[in-house]
Amino acid sequence: MLLQPQIRLKSITMKQLLQCHRPQEVLAFCKACNNYGINHSCPKFNFSVQDWLSQYRYATLILTTISTEPLIARRASLNAADYNSPTYQKYQQTADDNIYTRLSMYAFDQIKDKLNKRLLALEGVADNIVSIPPGSCTYCEVCAKKQGKPCLHPSKLRYSLEALGFLVSELLDIFFDYQIDWSRRDFGGDFVTISALFSIKQLENSLIENNLSDINLEL
């Protein structure tokens, strides 16, 4: 089964984006995550996030949503064991072991990996563009930071909006009028990712849309 994400873009200034910068609030969530302190794409950082952000003037936010409605009719035939993913393996000790949890993590990993490649490629369309992918870096099975070593793939190392201290729920509400219902534990909510491109000059949305239009979720 192929599911096509709905992709929505919002071009804003960095000043507008900084309305949702809540580093201390977000850091509290990061500290509860298994990746905290052991993944190069996650806090703690050895640089000033504020100084790093000041390099850029614009942000193109990229919201991807995948409706779970097509899965509801097939729910009885879905087997949770068929949908293992790196994210589920990392969080299986604390995650609910049900078909919705497994599918949402499986979907997240697929869309994240596809977006990462496309966003990195889009960095080449102009000078001074950096991609902001969803989630933490998973290029290595075990991040070198866990052994206190430098990143093995520094040319691919990027940081998510959450890692940089942005409160994603607020960002989605303000710029997309979209609210995530965190209480949902079953089919009905969308599979959601949020990513971005930061730049010095404002980017053409059509260029980004053309590069992302054929991304899909394979189940």
N, C-alpha and C positions, 0 to 999 in steps of 0.2 A: 504494500500500500504506500502510495506517495501522497504526502500532505504538503500543500503549498502555504508557506507563511504569508501573512499580510505584513508588508514592510512600510512603515511610515517614517518620514524624515522631518526633522525640525532644525532649521538653521538659526542659531542664536549667537549673541556675543558672549565672550567669556564672562563679562560683567553680569549678564543675565544668569549664566550657569552658576556663578558663584553664590547666587541666592540660596542654592541648595547645598552649599558646602558646609557640612557639619562634622568636621574631622573628629572631635572628641566623642560625639554621639555614635558615629559610625565605628570608631576604634573599639568601643565597648563590644559591638557585635563581632568585630574581627578577632578580638581576644578569645571569644568563645568558639572560634572556628579551628578545625584541625590544621589548617595551613598557616596559622599565625606564627611568625618567626622562623618558619622552615621552608618557605617558598620565596624565591627572589621577586616574584610579582606581587607579593603581599607585604603588609607592614610586619616588622619595623623596617623603615628605609634608612639608608645612610646619606640621604639628601633631603633638602627642604622641599616638600611638596608645593608650598606656596611659591617658591622661586621657580620651580619647574613649570608650574601652571602659567606663570607670568610671561613665558616665552610666546604664548599663543593669544590671538585676539578673537578667534571664532571657534564655535563648536557646531558640528552637524551631528545631532542625536539620531540614532537609528533604533527604532522600536520594532521588534519582530514578535508577532503573536500568531499562534497556531491554535485554531479551534479544536477542542476535543470531541465535538459533536459526532464526527464520522466514526469515532471509536466506540461510541456508546452502543450502537447496533451490533458491534462485533465483540462486545465485552465478554460474553460467555466463552468465546473461543480463544481469548488472549491468555497466555501462560506467562506469569511473572518471571519465571526462570529463563525465558527467552530474551529478556531485556536487561542483561547485565551491562554495566558501563563503568568506566573508571571513576566517575563521581559516586555511583552507588557503592562501589568497592571501598572507597575512601570513607564514606559516611554510614556504612551499613550497620555499624554498632549503635548508632543513634537514630537512624532513619526508620520510619514505619515500613515493614516488609509487606507491601501490598502492590497490586498491579499499577495503581495510579502513581505511587512514589517511584516505582521502577521505570515506568514509561516516561515520567516527567524528567527524570535524571538522564535517561537514555536520549530523549529528545534534546535536552539541553546540551549534552556532549556533542551530538551530531551537528546541531546548528552552530554551536560555538566553534567547532573545528573548521566548518565551511566558511563562517564569517571571518575567522582569523586570517585564513589564506587570502580571501578577497580584500580585506581591509589592508593587509600588508602590501598587496599589489597596488592598491589605490594610493599609497604613500608616494608612488612614483609619478603621479600625474602632475605634481607641482612641487616646488621647494617648500621645506618647512611644514610638512604634514606628518602627524603621528596618529597611529590607530590606537583606539581604546577598546579592546575586545571585551566580551562578557566573561566573567569568571576569572579564575586563576590560571596561570600557565600550566600546561600539562605535557609539554614537549618531552620531558624526561619522566620515567616511571617514578624515580625518587629524585627530588630536586637537590642539586649540589649544595644548596644553602644548609640543608639538614646536616651535612658533614663539615659545614663551615668553609666551603670552597666557593670560588667565583662561579658565576653562571656559565654553563657550557655552550649556550647559544645566545650570546648578548645581542646579536643583530636581530633576533626575533623576540626579545624580552619586551613585553608591554604591560601596562597596568590597567586594571578595570576602573570604572567610575567609583565603585565601592572602595577599592583599595586606595584610591586617591582622596577618599573622605567625603564623597557625595552621597547624600541620602536619596537613594533611588526611588523610593515610594513617593517622596515629595516632588522629585523631578518628573516622574510620570504624571502625577496629578496636575502640576502647573503647566507643563509644556505639551501634554497629550490628552489631558482630561481623562486619564486612565487610572483606575484604582484596582490594585491587586487585593483580592479577598484572601487574606492569609488563613482564614478559618476553614477554607475548603479542603477536604481530605478525599474527595472523590471526583469523578469526571464531572465536568461542568465549567471549570475554570480553564482559561487558556494556558498553553505553554508560552512563556514569555522570556525574551532576552532584551537587554538594552546595551547598546554599544555606541561608539562615537568616532568621529575624526576631529582632531584639533588642528587648527591651521592659523597662519598669519593673515592670509587673504580668504575672503568668503568663497566657498566652493559651490559649484553648480550641482544642484540636487539631481538633475537628469543624468549626469555622469555617474553618480553613485548608484542611482536606481538601475541604470543599464548594467552595471557590474554585479548587482545583487539579485536581479530579477529571476534568475533560474535556480536559486537555492531552494532545496526542498528537504523534507524529512522522510526518510525511508524506514518503514516499519514492516 
